[in-house]
Amino acid sequence: MDSLSDEQRMVLETVRDLAEQNFAEKACTWDDKAPWENIELLAEHGFLGINFEEKYGGGGMTEVEAMLMIEIVSRVCPDTGLFLNTQQMLAPRAVAEFGTEAAKESYLPPIMNGEDAMALAISEPDAGSDVGAMNTIAEEDGDGFRVTGEKTWVSDVPYSSSAVVWVRYPDEGLGSLIVDFDADGVEIANHFTNMAGHKQTQFYMEDVYVPEENVLTHGRSAFKEQLVSLNWERLGNAAMITGRMAFALDMAIDYATEREQFGQPIGDFQGIEWKLADLVKQYKAAQGLTHQAARNAVAADRTPSRLDASVATLYASEIAEHVVSECLQIHGANAYQKGHPLEFLYRDVRGWRIGAGTDEIQKNQIADTIKENGLDHVV
């Protein structure tokens, strides 16, 4: 981003150097394991939780720096970029924005130190895109709540001690709270693996007690604020996906330069030249949409608008599938094998047209917004 300060540039350049020197060798090899050695290294240098307050162990910067850091790291090691995205823009960020002081002091420092993580539990067997169909109930009990329900397609559970769980409060709409996985009544029912090789989890809650200090949002107006806040999550996803495109393009450009057929580098054939030109054009468009959405939010001192966030996420997720596929095509059979980074990315990017809001949901968000407000709007 052209508007970065000298301090921001220095921090992000340091992150880039750290990633290139330490993360590249094992990129795309982590499968269902968390890249803890990378996370611990980032924590040691003060780069984990860059957008959280310093008193909780964060870097005291903003979501813009966090988003750019996610993009930079994803370009070197996609799995580390994914971990950064979930732990900087999802559940822990909800605690930082909506949590009580007691919850922030309890849950955030271990995450900032690279000692713990936090999951985000939204989906249920009968409630995916239709969040309003959630059946997980939180009923008042003294100074806290009793939670009963089931969650599935939850990431990060194997290495997290807690989750932000979306629930339904009887007669008060949807909301969220923190559930500890070692609490009485929590049962980890099943771990399963998605196409990208990442573990997903299904778990049950039966009469699980949650103290008042672990309640994040309670009441329709509070939960509406949390929904708006998810626009930073969408931009985090777009940044992560953009970094993945750059990873694939870096590989394709290097391969096209080095691989010779018919007596010359394949990158000298016009067909490959034009293909690469088109892919870079699409990558830069996705990057531009993502950065512009962040710029607009910072300039107006607000969260990203629904239109900006959904457009950036939708375009990045759609075009990434094409970009990675074409980068694999440039490699030919050499990339069409288990263990090749592009084979992993080919499986990985497909999921981002589904997770964190399907293409269709993003299009609904865009259409609803322009019907209500036209193209020029702020929320």
DOGUKE-447691 format. One record per residue (C-alpha): z negated, x negated, y negated; residue in three letters. Coordinates in steps of 0.1 Angstrom, whole numbers, plus 5000, padded with zeros to 4 digits. Each point is the difference from the previous one (the first is absolute). Layout:
residues N
{z=Z, x=X, y=Y, code=ALA} .
...
***
This chain:
residues 379
{z=5000, x=5000, y=5000, code=MET} .
{z=5010, x=4986, y=4966, code=ASP} .
{z=4969, x=5013, y=4983, code=SER} .
{z=4975, x=4979, y=5020, code=LEU} .
{z=4976, x=4978, y=4981, code=SER} .
{z=4996, x=4963, y=5006, code=ASP} .
{z=4968, x=5007, y=5020, code=GLU} .
{z=5017, x=5026, y=5021, code=GLN} .
{z=5029, x=4977, y=5008, code=ARG} .
{z=4977, x=4971, y=5009, code=MET} .
{z=4980, x=5022, y=5024, code=VAL} .
{z=5031, x=5014, y=5017, code=LEU} .
{z=5017, x=4966, y=5002, code=GLU} .
{z=4968, x=4987, y=5017, code=THR} .
{z=5001, x=5028, y=5024, code=VAL} .
{z=5037, x=4993, y=5008, code=ARG} .
{z=4993, x=4964, y=5006, code=ASP} .
{z=4970, x=5008, y=5022, code=LEU} .
{z=5020, x=5024, y=5021, code=ALA} .
{z=5030, x=4978, y=5004, code=GLU} .
{z=4979, x=4970, y=5011, code=GLN} .
{z=4977, x=5019, y=5024, code=ASN} .
{z=5015, x=5034, y=5011, code=PHE} .
{z=5037, x=4993, y=5008, code=ALA} .
{z=4996, x=4984, y=5034, code=GLU} .
{z=4984, x=5030, y=5017, code=LYS} .
{z=5019, x=5027, y=4980, code=ALA} .
{z=5009, x=5030, y=5022, code=CYS} .
{z=4980, x=4988, y=5030, code=THR} .
{z=4967, x=5019, y=4994, code=TRP} .
{z=5010, x=5032, y=5018, code=ASP} .
{z=4969, x=5021, y=5003, code=ASP} .
{z=4976, x=4973, y=4987, code=LYS} .
{z=4988, x=4997, y=4965, code=ALA} .
{z=5010, x=4967, y=4983, code=PRO} .
{z=4964, x=4991, y=4994, code=TRP} .
{z=5006, x=4963, y=4993, code=GLU} .
{z=5023, x=5009, y=4972, code=ASN} .
{z=4977, x=5026, y=4986, code=ILE} .
{z=4970, x=4976, y=5001, code=GLU} .
{z=5021, x=4974, y=4982, code=LEU} .
{z=5009, x=5025, y=4973, code=LEU} .
{z=4964, x=5010, y=4997, code=ALA} .
{z=4989, x=4963, y=4997, code=GLU} .
{z=5023, x=4996, y=4970, code=HIS} .
{z=4988, x=5033, y=4984, code=GLY} .
{z=5033, x=5019, y=5005, code=PHE} .
{z=4988, x=5027, y=5024, code=LEU} .
{z=4992, x=5031, y=4980, code=GLY} .
{z=5017, x=4987, y=4969, code=ILE} .
{z=4999, x=5034, y=4984, code=ASN} .
{z=4963, x=5007, y=5006, code=PHE} .
{z=4971, x=4993, y=4976, code=GLU} .
{z=4986, x=4965, y=5002, code=GLU} .
{z=4964, x=5014, y=5006, code=LYS} .
{z=5012, x=5013, y=5034, code=TYR} .
{z=5017, x=4967, y=5008, code=GLY} .
{z=5035, x=5009, y=4987, code=GLY} .
{z=5023, x=4981, y=4976, code=GLY} .
{z=4995, x=5023, y=4969, code=GLY} .
{z=5037, x=5005, y=4996, code=MET} .
{z=5021, x=5032, y=5003, code=THR} .
{z=5021, x=5019, y=5025, code=GLU} .
{z=5031, x=4984, y=4985, code=VAL} .
{z=4989, x=4965, y=5011, code=GLU} .
{z=4990, x=5014, y=5034, code=ALA} .
{z=5034, x=5016, y=5004, code=MET} .
{z=5018, x=4969, y=4991, code=LEU} .
{z=4978, x=4979, y=5023, code=MET} .
{z=5008, x=5024, y=5029, code=ILE} .
{z=5037, x=4995, y=4993, code=GLU} .
{z=4997, x=4963, y=4999, code=ILE} .
{z=4979, x=4997, y=5031, code=VAL} .
{z=5022, x=5025, y=5019, code=SER} .
{z=5030, x=4978, y=4993, code=ARG} .
{z=4983, x=4971, y=5019, code=VAL} .
{z=4979, x=5019, y=5027, code=CYS} .
{z=5007, x=5037, y=5003, code=PRO} .
{z=4968, x=5007, y=5020, code=ASP} .
{z=4978, x=4983, y=4974, code=THR} .
{z=5017, x=5020, y=4973, code=GLY} .
{z=4992, x=5032, y=5020, code=LEU} .
{z=4964, x=4991, y=5003, code=PHE} .
{z=4998, x=4993, y=4962, code=LEU} .
{z=5016, x=5033, y=4993, code=ASN} .
{z=4976, x=5020, y=5021, code=THR} .
{z=4969, x=4982, y=4987, code=GLN} .
{z=5010, x=4998, y=4963, code=GLN} .
{z=5018, x=5033, y=4994, code=MET} .
{z=4986, x=5025, y=5026, code=LEU} .
{z=4965, x=5007, y=5013, code=ALA} .
{z=4980, x=4973, y=4981, code=PRO} .
{z=5018, x=5009, y=4968, code=ARG} .
{z=4989, x=5036, y=5005, code=ALA} .
{z=4964, x=4988, y=5003, code=VAL} .
{z=5003, x=4979, y=4969, code=ALA} .
{z=5014, x=5029, y=4980, code=GLU} .
{z=4980, x=5030, y=5013, code=PHE} .
{z=4971, x=4986, y=5018, code=GLY} .
{z=4963, x=4999, y=4990, code=THR} .
{z=4985, x=4967, y=4989, code=GLU} .
{z=4981, x=4998, y=5033, code=ALA} .
{z=5033, x=5004, y=5019, code=ALA} .
{z=5018, x=4973, y=4980, code=LYS} .
{z=4971, x=4975, y=5004, code=GLU} .
{z=4998, x=5007, y=5037, code=SER} .
{z=5037, x=5001, y=5011, code=TYR} .
{z=5021, x=4980, y=4976, code=LEU} .
{z=4985, x=4964, y=5000, code=PRO} .
{z=5006, x=4994, y=5038, code=PRO} .
{z=5036, x=5011, y=4996, code=ILE} .
{z=5005, x=4978, y=4970, code=MET} .
{z=4985, x=4971, y=5020, code=ASN} .
{z=5024, x=5005, y=5029, code=GLY} .
{z=4972, x=5010, y=5023, code=GLU} .
{z=5008, x=5037, y=5005, code=ASP} .
{z=5027, x=5026, y=4994, code=ALA} .
{z=5001, x=5037, y=4994, code=MET} .
{z=5024, x=5026, y=5016, code=ALA} .
{z=5014, x=5031, y=4984, code=LEU} .
{z=4999, x=5031, y=5022, code=ALA} .
{z=5022, x=5029, y=4988, code=ILE} .
{z=5023, x=5012, y=5028, code=SER} .
{z=4989, x=5024, y=5028, code=GLU} .
{z=5018, x=5013, y=5030, code=PRO} .
{z=5010, x=5032, y=4982, code=ASP} .
{z=5000, x=4986, y=4964, code=ALA} .
{z=5025, x=4972, y=4992, code=GLY} .
{z=5021, x=5006, y=4969, code=SER} .
{z=4982, x=5034, y=4996, code=ASP} .
{z=4967, x=4986, y=4987, code=VAL} .
{z=4989, x=5035, y=4992, code=GLY} .
{z=4998, x=5008, y=5038, code=ALA} .
{z=4972, x=4975, y=5005, code=MET} .
{z=4972, x=5013, y=5022, code=ASN} .
{z=4974, x=4973, y=4997, code=THR} .
{z=4970, x=5017, y=4984, code=ILE} .
{z=4971, x=4986, y=4979, code=ALA} .
{z=4971, x=5024, y=4997, code=GLU} .
{z=4970, x=4994, y=4978, code=GLU} .
{z=4968, x=4989, y=5017, code=ASP} .
{z=4971, x=4992, y=4977, code=GLY} .
{z=5011, x=4972, y=4977, code=ASP} .
{z=5031, x=4992, y=5021, code=GLY} .
{z=5027, x=5015, y=5021, code=PHE} .
{z=5007, x=5005, y=5037, code=ARG} .
{z=5036, x=4991, y=5010, code=VAL} .
{z=5018, x=5014, y=5030, code=THR} .
{z=5037, x=4995, y=5008, code=GLY} .
{z=5027, x=4977, y=5014, code=GLU} .
{z=5022, x=4974, y=4983, code=LYS} .
{z=5031, x=4982, y=5014, code=THR} .
{z=5026, x=4975, y=4989, code=TRP} .
{z=4973, x=4980, y=4983, code=VAL} .
{z=5007, x=4963, y=4993, code=SER} .
{z=4976, x=4971, y=4998, code=ASP} .
{z=4973, x=5016, y=5022, code=VAL} .
{z=4996, x=4971, y=5025, code=PRO} .
{z=4988, x=4976, y=4973, code=TYR} .
{z=4984, x=5025, y=4975, code=SER} .
{z=4963, x=5012, y=5000, code=SER} .
{z=5007, x=5032, y=4981, code=SER} .
{z=5027, x=5023, y=4987, code=ALA} .
{z=5007, x=5022, y=4970, code=VAL} .
{z=5004, x=5034, y=5017, code=VAL} .
{z=5018, x=5030, y=4984, code=TRP} .
{z=4981, x=5032, y=5008, code=VAL} .
{z=4998, x=5037, y=4991, code=ARG} .
{z=4969, x=5013, y=4983, code=TYR} .
{z=4995, x=5037, y=5008, code=PRO} .
{z=5010, x=5021, y=4970, code=ASP} .
{z=5005, x=4969, y=4978, code=GLU} .
{z=5033, x=4986, y=5012, code=GLY} .
{z=5008, x=4965, y=5011, code=LEU} .
{z=4982, x=4967, y=4993, code=GLY} .
{z=4990, x=4967, y=5014, code=SER} .
{z=4970, x=4980, y=5011, code=LEU} .
{z=4992, x=4968, y=5019, code=ILE} .
{z=4992, x=5001, y=5037, code=VAL} .
{z=4985, x=4970, y=5019, code=ASP} .
{z=5015, x=4994, y=5034, code=PHE} .
{z=4967, x=4992, y=5015, code=ASP} .
{z=4984, x=5033, y=4988, code=ALA} .
{z=4987, x=5025, y=5026, code=ASP} .
{z=5027, x=5024, y=5009, code=GLY} .
{z=5030, x=4977, y=4994, code=VAL} .
{z=5022, x=4994, y=5031, code=GLU} .
{z=5030, x=4977, y=5000, code=ILE} .
{z=5022, x=5020, y=5024, code=ALA} .
{z=5032, x=4980, y=5002, code=ASN} .
{z=5019, x=4970, y=4987, code=HIS} .
{z=5038, x=5002, y=5002, code=PHE} .
{z=5027, x=4978, y=4988, code=THR} .
{z=5028, x=5010, y=4975, code=ASN} .
{z=5035, x=4986, y=5001, code=MET} .
{z=4991, x=4971, y=4978, code=ALA} .
{z=4973, x=4989, y=5025, code=GLY} .
{z=4971, x=5010, y=4978, code=HIS} .
{z=4970, x=5017, y=5014, code=LYS} .
{z=4994, x=5037, y=4990, code=GLN} .
{z=4968, x=5018, y=5008, code=THR} .
{z=4988, x=5035, y=5008, code=GLN} .
{z=4964, x=5008, y=4996, code=PHE} .
{z=4976, x=5030, y=5001, code=TYR} .
{z=4970, x=5009, y=4978, code=MET} .
{z=4974, x=5024, y=5013, code=GLU} .
{z=4973, x=5010, y=4976, code=ASP} .
{z=5001, x=4966, y=4984, code=VAL} .
{z=4975, x=4996, y=4971, code=TYR} .
{z=5013, x=4986, y=4968, code=VAL} .
{z=4975, x=4993, y=4972, code=PRO} .
{z=5006, x=5012, y=4965, code=GLU} .
{z=5007, x=4965, y=4987, code=GLU} .
{z=5030, x=4997, y=5023, code=ASN} .
{z=5018, x=5031, y=4986, code=VAL} .
{z=5030, x=4990, y=4979, code=LEU} .
{z=5017, x=5033, y=4989, code=THR} .
{z=4984, x=5034, y=5003, code=HIS} .
{z=5016, x=5030, y=4982, code=GLY} .
{z=5036, x=5008, y=4992, code=ARG} .
{z=5002, x=4982, y=4967, code=SER} .
{z=4986, x=4968, y=5014, code=ALA} .
{z=5024, x=5000, y=5030, code=PHE} .
{z=5029, x=5007, y=4976, code=LYS} .
{z=4992, x=4968, y=4982, code=GLU} .
{z=5000, x=4982, y=5034, code=GLN} .
{z=5034, x=5014, y=5008, code=LEU} .
{z=5014, x=4986, y=4967, code=VAL} .
{z=4983, x=4967, y=5007, code=SER} .
{z=5021, x=4997, y=5032, code=LEU} .
{z=5030, x=4992, y=4978, code=ASN} .
{z=4987, x=4964, y=4999, code=TRP} .
{z=5000, x=5001, y=5038, code=GLU} .
{z=5037, x=5010, y=4999, code=ARG} .
{z=5008, x=4972, y=4977, code=LEU} .
{z=4981, x=4976, y=5023, code=GLY} .
{z=5021, x=5012, y=5028, code=ASN} .
{z=5032, x=4995, y=4980, code=ALA} .
{z=4989, x=4965, y=4991, code=ALA} .
{z=4992, x=4991, y=5036, code=MET} .
{z=5034, x=5014, y=5011, code=ILE} .
{z=5018, x=4981, y=4973, code=THR} .
{z=4984, x=4968, y=5012, code=GLY} .
{z=5012, x=5008, y=5035, code=ARG} .
{z=5036, x=5003, y=4987, code=MET} .
{z=4997, x=4966, y=4983, code=ALA} .
{z=4987, x=4985, y=5033, code=PHE} .
{z=5031, x=5013, y=5018, code=ALA} .
{z=5024, x=4989, y=4973, code=LEU} .
{z=4985, x=4965, y=4999, code=ASP} .
{z=5007, x=4997, y=5037, code=MET} .
{z=5035, x=5015, y=4997, code=ALA} .
{z=5010, x=4977, y=4971, code=ILE} .
{z=4987, x=4969, y=5018, code=ASP} .
{z=5017, x=5010, y=5033, code=TYR} .
{z=5034, x=5008, y=4982, code=ALA} .
{z=4999, x=4965, y=4984, code=THR} .
{z=4991, x=4981, y=5032, code=GLU} .
{z=5019, x=5019, y=5027, code=ARG} .
{z=5036, x=4989, y=5005, code=GLU} .
{z=5027, x=5019, y=5018, code=GLN} .
{z=5038, x=4994, y=4998, code=PHE} .
{z=4994, x=4967, y=4984, code=GLY} .
{z=4979, x=5011, y=4970, code=GLN} .
{z=4967, x=5015, y=4990, code=PRO} .
{z=5001, x=5038, y=5006, code=ILE} .
{z=4986, x=5004, y=4965, code=GLY} .
{z=5034, x=4988, y=4987, code=ASP} .
{z=5018, x=5030, y=5015, code=PHE} .
{z=5005, x=5027, y=4974, code=GLN} .
{z=4987, x=5027, y=5023, code=GLY} .
{z=4966, x=4983, y=5001, code=ILE} .
{z=5001, x=4991, y=4963, code=GLU} .
{z=5005, x=5036, y=4991, code=TRP} .
{z=4975, x=5012, y=5025, code=LYS} .
{z=4973, x=4977, y=4985, code=LEU} .
{z=5010, x=5010, y=4965, code=ALA} .
{z=4995, x=5037, y=5008, code=ASP} .
{z=4966, x=4993, y=5017, code=LEU} .
{z=4987, x=4980, y=4971, code=VAL} .
{z=5011, x=5028, y=4976, code=LYS} .
{z=4981, x=5025, y=5020, code=GLN} .
{z=4969, x=4978, y=5003, code=TYR} .
{z=5000, x=4993, y=4963, code=LYS} .
{z=5003, x=5038, y=4993, code=ALA} .
{z=4970, x=5007, y=5022, code=ALA} .
{z=4980, x=4972, y=4984, code=GLN} .
{z=5010, x=5012, y=4965, code=GLY} .
{z=4989, x=5036, y=5007, code=LEU} .
{z=4966, x=4988, y=5013, code=THR} .
{z=4994, x=4977, y=4971, code=HIS} .
{z=5011, x=5025, y=4974, code=GLN} .
{z=4976, x=5026, y=5014, code=ALA} .
{z=4971, x=4976, y=4997, code=ALA} .
{z=5011, x=4990, y=4964, code=ARG} .
{z=5001, x=5037, y=4990, code=ASN} .
{z=4965, x=5006, y=5014, code=ALA} .
{z=4985, x=4969, y=4983, code=VAL} .
{z=5017, x=5009, y=4966, code=ALA} .
{z=4985, x=5035, y=5001, code=ALA} .
{z=4966, x=4989, y=5014, code=ASP} .
{z=5002, x=5024, y=5030, code=ARG} .
{z=5009, x=5001, y=5037, code=THR} .
{z=5037, x=4999, y=5008, code=PRO} .
{z=5018, x=5034, y=4995, code=SER} .
{z=5008, x=5020, y=5031, code=ARG} .
{z=5037, x=4997, y=4992, code=LEU} .
{z=5000, x=4963, y=4996, code=ASP} .
{z=4979, x=4993, y=5031, code=ALA} .
{z=5019, x=5023, y=5022, code=SER} .
{z=5034, x=4988, y=4989, code=VAL} .
{z=4990, x=4963, y=5005, code=ALA} .
{z=4985, x=5007, y=5034, code=THR} .
{z=5029, x=5021, y=5012, code=LEU} .
{z=5027, x=4976, y=4989, code=TYR} .
{z=4982, x=4970, y=5014, code=ALA} .
{z=4993, x=5015, y=5034, code=SER} .
{z=5035, x=5014, y=5004, code=GLU} .
{z=5018, x=4969, y=4989, code=ILE} .
{z=4978, x=4976, y=5019, code=ALA} .
{z=5011, x=5014, y=5033, code=GLU} .
{z=5036, x=4993, y=4990, code=HIS} .
{z=4993, x=4965, y=4985, code=VAL} .
{z=4981, x=4988, y=5031, code=VAL} .
{z=5027, x=5015, y=5023, code=SER} .
{z=5028, x=4981, y=4982, code=GLU} .
{z=4980, x=4968, y=4999, code=CYS} .
{z=4996, x=5003, y=5038, code=LEU} .
{z=5038, x=5007, y=5002, code=GLN} .
{z=5007, x=4967, y=4982, code=ILE} .
{z=4980, x=4982, y=5026, code=HIS} .
{z=5018, x=5017, y=5029, code=GLY} .
{z=4985, x=4997, y=5034, code=ALA} .
{z=4977, x=4972, y=4989, code=ASN} .
{z=4977, x=5025, y=4983, code=ALA} .
{z=5005, x=5028, y=5026, code=TYR} .
{z=4971, x=4987, y=5022, code=GLN} .
{z=4963, x=5005, y=5004, code=LYS} .
{z=4980, x=4976, y=4979, code=GLY} .
{z=5026, x=4995, y=4973, code=HIS} .
{z=4985, x=5009, y=4965, code=PRO} .
{z=5029, x=5023, y=4992, code=LEU} .
{z=4995, x=5019, y=5033, code=GLU} .
{z=4964, x=5006, y=4989, code=PHE} .
{z=5010, x=5010, y=4965, code=LEU} .
{z=5027, x=5023, y=5013, code=TYR} .
{z=4973, x=5020, y=5019, code=ARG} .
{z=4975, x=4996, y=4972, code=ASP} .
{z=5019, x=5013, y=4970, code=VAL} .
{z=5011, x=5032, y=5018, code=ARG} .
{z=4964, x=5012, y=4999, code=GLY} .
{z=4998, x=4999, y=4963, code=TRP} .
{z=5023, x=5029, y=4997, code=ARG} .
{z=4973, x=5020, y=5019, code=ILE} .
{z=4966, x=4986, y=4992, code=GLY} .
{z=4982, x=5005, y=4967, code=ALA} .
{z=5023, x=5030, y=4992, code=GLY} .
{z=5033, x=5006, y=5017, code=THR} .
{z=5033, x=4998, y=4982, code=ASP} .
{z=5001, x=5037, y=4999, code=GLU} .
{z=4965, x=5003, y=4985, code=ILE} .
{z=5010, x=4974, y=4973, code=GLN} .
{z=5031, x=5021, y=4993, code=LYS} .
{z=4979, x=5031, y=4996, code=ASN} .
{z=4978, x=4982, y=4976, code=GLN} .
{z=5029, x=4989, y=4979, code=ILE} .
{z=5017, x=5034, y=5000, code=ALA} .
{z=4967, x=5018, y=4991, code=ASP} .
{z=4994, x=4976, y=4971, code=THR} .
{z=5035, x=5002, y=4985, code=ILE} .
{z=5000, x=5038, y=5003, code=LYS} .
{z=4967, x=5002, y=4982, code=GLU} .
{z=5005, x=4973, y=4974, code=ASN} .
{z=5035, x=4988, y=5000, code=GLY} .
{z=5007, x=4963, y=5001, code=LEU} .
{z=4978, x=4990, y=4971, code=ASP} .
{z=4964, x=5005, y=5009, code=HIS} .
{z=4967, x=4982, y=5003, code=VAL} .
{z=4982, x=5015, y=5031, code=VAL} .
***
